Amino acid sequence: MPSTAEATWKDLLPDAALFGISLVGLHLFRVYCIAHLIERRSATSGAVGAALALLLWAYVPGRMMTASAVLNTAGSLRAHETVESRCS
């Protein structure tokens, strides 16, 4: 969420665009990579291999959400910083 009270809906656009594009990429990653990875890992190392593949898939959305929040906060602070705060 934006960290300033003056933030408008336009300040959320970079965050929403990054997260939306990342979700599409994550879906493609899951369909084409993780599904095959789970099949191969479960055949070779059983449930542990499948669990590791699922943990990898769960790690990626966490990184996406963190990157989106950092982008949103940095953009919001930069857009609403005053001249006095730049000089001090």
Beta strands, then each sheet from edge to edge (+ up, - down):
end
